[in-house]
Every structure is written in structure tokens, then in C-alpha cells.
């Protein structure tokens, strides 16, 4: 686990990642709780990070390498790519459902990931370990990335009702931090996840969604590997 190192030693990595950078700046108590339930994972080419049909409590931030999302509903079809600085695996955990797809390391290079155990988040209205603000922050990230992927699908396949269905979703409550906002993001993610699942079943071509984020630098990753693995 990461907590065998001082949290300050990992701050440069956290600053390079969505959600963690916000915790570092605004919610350090939440950061400490997750720090004690996180680890670095090195995965070999072709190795499965997530297996369809399984239940577990881990989600991941990709630090280096590329991951492939494989749907088994219509055969083994590659329906998406996951790039550095993206989050993967949170949707199924939030709704306590089995994994809907398999995620493997793509290409010939290893992948380096920050694995986070979702257990400290607890039930939706439980703030004993992770604050209301911390939960909303994660949900906003998951909603943003899921919606961005769906909008990329809409550009790739414009003659569908996807854009209309996205517009039909309730509008965000603004920059609020209360129980109403928490429940709004929870149900919005559920609606987005259902749309994403439908589209993963109907895609004929691999989507080209690539989030506009800056991944950790090679120098940071080299330093992390040296620190963590010696």
C-alpha cells in the first residue's frame, strides 16, 4: 500500500491526476483516507485489469500505458481505449454491479496504474471516512468522463438520437455541495452508464475519444517506480 511512504513523497503524482489533485488542494483528510487504501499496480501486456462478470472494490487511474475495453456481449469486441490520466472501473463499484466489460493492457508495453479501494466511500450517505465534498468530486469526474465519451460517439455516429437523449437528462444543480447535489450526480451517472452500455453493444468501429488531460511525466513515473519498487 502507498501508506508505507510519506504522503508528501507522492504529491507530484497526485497533482497530475484528476480528483486526487482536488483532494490534495482542498480535502486532505479524504486524501489520507484513500492513501491508506491505494496501491501501485504494474500490469504486463495482455494482462486483465478488470474481468467482465466479476465483483470487486477497486478502481484505477492510468499512469502509463494504454488499456483496451473488451465487450463480450456480441463476441470479444474492442469498444474503447483508456489512456494515461483516465479513470477506469468506478461505474460498476458505485452501483454494486458486476463488471460489464474486460479491461486489458493494450500493445507491447507494461501499464502502470494507481489502484484505489472504493471501500472507504461506504454507502452513498455515509461520510464517516470520505466527506460529502470528496464523494461529489469523484462523481463529477466519472460523470464528466462518461459523458465526454458518449459525445465522442455522437460525433462518430451523428444520425442517432444520442445527443437528444443527453440533452434530456436533468441539468446539473450548479457548483453546490449538499445532499441534493450528491443524489443528482449519483442518478446522472446511472443514466449515463445505461447509455454507455447500450452504445457499447451497437458500435461498429472503435471510438476515438481521447480526454484532454496531461498524463504524469516520464520523470515522475520513473521516480515513482524507483520509490515504490526500489
C-alpha positions in Angstrom: 0.0 0.0 0.0 1.1 3.6 -0.5 0.9 4.5 3.2 4.3 3.0 3.7 5.7 6.2 2.2 5.0 9.8 3.5 2.1 11.3 1.6 4.3 14.3 0.7 6.6 12.0 -1.3 3.7 11.1 -3.7 2.3 14.6 -4.0 3.7 15.2 -7.5 1.9 12.2 -8.8 -1.4 13.2 -7.1 -1.1 16.7 -8.6 -1.0 15.2 -12.1 -4.3 13.2 -11.6 -7.9 14.4 -11.7 -9.8 14.0 -8.4 -6.6 13.4 -6.5 -5.3 16.9 -7.3 -8.5 18.4 -5.9 -8.2 16.3 -2.8 -4.6 17.4 -2.4 -5.7 21.1 -2.6 -9.0 21.1 -0.7 -9.7 17.8 1.1 -6.5 16.4 2.6 -8.4 14.3 5.2 -10.1 12.4 2.3 -6.7 12.1 0.6 -5.3 10.5 3.7 -8.2 8.0 4.0 -7.7 6.9 0.3 -3.9 6.9 0.6 -4.2 4.1 3.1 -6.4 2.1 0.7 -4.4 2.6 -2.5 -1.5 0.8 -4.2 0.6 0.9 -7.4 -0.1 -1.9 -9.9 2.2 -2.9 -12.8 0.4 -4.9 -15.4 2.0 -6.9 -18.2 0.9 -6.6 -21.9 -2.3 -8.5 -22.4 -3.0 -8.8 -18.7 -6.5 -8.2 -17.5 -7.0 -5.4 -15.0 -10.8 -5.9 -14.8 -12.7 -9.0 -15.7 -16.2 -9.0 -17.0 -18.7 -10.7 -14.7 -16.6 -10.2 -11.6 -17.3 -8.1 -8.4 -14.5 -6.2 -6.6 -14.0 -2.9 -4.9 -11.1 -1.4 -6.9 -11.0 1.4 -9.5 -7.9 2.7 -11.3 -6.1 5.8 -12.6 -3.9 5.0 -15.5 -0.4 6.5 -15.0 1.3 5.0 -18.1 0.4 2.6 -20.9 -2.9 2.1 -22.8 -5.8 -0.2 -21.8 -8.4 -1.9 -24.1 -12.1 -2.3 -23.1 -13.5 -5.6 -24.4 -17.2 -6.3 -24.6 -18.3 -9.9 -24.5 -22.0 -9.3 -25.3 -21.5 -9.7 -29.0 -18.3 -11.6 -29.0 -14.9 -10.3 -27.9 -15.2 -6.8 -29.4 -12.8 -3.9 -28.5 -15.2 -1.0 -27.8 -12.9 1.6 -26.2 -9.4 2.7 -25.2 -8.2 4.0 -21.9 -5.3 6.5 -21.9 -3.0 7.9 -19.2 -4.7 10.1 -16.6 -8.1 8.4 -17.2 -10.1 6.7 -14.5 -11.5 3.2 -15.1 -13.6 0.8 -13.2 -15.6 3.2 -10.9 -19.0 2.8 -12.5 -19.7 -0.8 -11.5 -18.5 -0.2 -8.0 -20.7 2.8 -7.4 -23.8 0.8 -8.3 -22.6 -2.5 -6.8 -22.9 -4.4 -10.0 -20.7 -6.9 -11.8 -18.1 -5.7 -14.3 -19.8 -5.2 -17.7 -16.5 -5.4 -19.7 -13.0 -6.8 -19.5 -10.1 -4.2 -19.4 -6.7 -5.4 -20.5 -3.3 -3.9 -21.2 -3.0 -2.9 -24.9 0.1 -3.1 -27.0 3.5 -4.4 -26.1 4.3 -2.2 -23.1 3.5 -2.6 -19.5 0.9 -0.4 -17.8 1.4 1.5 -14.5 -1.8 2.2 -12.5 -2.8 3.7 -9.3 -5.4 1.3 -7.8 -7.9 2.7 -5.2 -10.1 0.6 -3.0 -13.6 2.1 -3.0 -14.4 0.7 0.4 -13.8 3.9 2.4 -16.6 5.6 0.4 -19.1 3.3 2.0 -22.8 3.8 1.4 -24.0 6.9 -0.5 -25.0 8.9 2.6 -22.1 7.6 4.8 -19.4 10.3 5.4 -17.5 8.7 8.2 -14.3 8.3 6.0 -14.9 10.3 2.8 -16.6 13.7 3.0 -19.6 14.8 1.1 -17.4 17.1 -1.0 -15.0 14.3 -1.7 -17.8 12.0 -2.9 -19.2 14.7 -5.1 -15.8 15.4 -6.6 -15.3 11.8 -7.7 -18.9 11.5 -9.1 -18.4 14.7 -11.1 -15.2 13.3 -12.6 -16.9 10.0 -13.5 -19.9 11.8 -15.0 -17.7 14.2 -17.0 -15.6 11.4 -18.5 -18.6 9.2 -19.2 -20.5 12.0 -20.9 -17.4 13.0 -22.9 -17.1 9.5 -24.3 -20.8 9.5 -25.2 -20.4 12.8 -27.0 -17.4 11.4 -28.9 -19.7 8.6 -30.0 -22.3 11.1 -31.1 -19.8 12.8 -33.4 -18.7 9.5 -34.8 -22.3 8.4 -35.4 -24.3 11.6 -35.9 -27.5 10.1 -37.3 -28.8 8.8 -33.9 -30.8 10.1 -31.0 -27.9 10.1 -28.6 -27.5 13.9 -28.5 -31.2 14.3 -27.8 -31.1 11.7 -25.0 -28.1 13.5 -23.4 -30.0 16.8 -23.6 -33.0 15.2 -21.9 -31.0 14.4 -18.8 -31.7 16.8 -15.8 -29.4 19.8 -15.7 -26.6 20.0 -13.1 -27.5 21.8 -9.9 -24.6 24.2 -10.2 -21.5 24.3 -8.0 -23.3 23.1 -4.9 -22.1 20.7 -2.2 -25.1 19.2 -0.4 -27.1 16.0 -0.3 -29.3 17.1 -3.2 -26.2 17.6 -5.4 -24.8 14.2 -4.3 -28.0 12.4 -5.2 -28.2 14.3 -8.5 -24.7 13.2 -9.6 -25.4 9.6 -8.4 -28.5 9.3 -10.6 -26.9 11.2 -13.5 -24.0 8.7 -13.6 -26.5 5.8 -13.6 -28.3 7.3 -16.6 -25.1 7.9 -18.4 -23.9 4.4 -17.7 -27.0 2.9 -19.2 -26.5 4.9 -22.3 -22.8 3.9 -22.5 -23.8 0.2 -22.1 -26.3 0.5 -25.0 -23.7 2.1 -27.2 -21.0 -0.4 -26.4 -23.4 -3.0 -27.7 -24.0 -1.3 -31.0 -20.6 0.2 -32.0 -19.3 -0.9 -35.3 -16.0 1.0 -35.1 -13.7 1.7 -32.2 -14.3 5.2 -30.8 -11.6 7.8 -31.0 -12.3 9.5 -27.7 -9.1 10.9 -26.0 -9.6 13.0 -22.9 -7.9 16.5 -22.9 -5.7 15.8 -20.0 -2.0 15.8 -19.4 -0.6 12.5 -18.0 2.2 12.3 -15.5 5.6 13.0 -16.9 8.1 10.2 -17.5 10.4 11.7 -14.9 7.6 11.5 -12.3 6.8 7.9 -13.3 10.5 6.9 -13.1 10.7 8.4 -9.7 7.5 6.6 -8.5 8.8 3.2 -9.7 12.1 3.8 -8.0 10.4 4.8 -4.8 7.8 2.0 -4.8 9.7 -0.9 -6.2 13.2 0.0 -5.3 
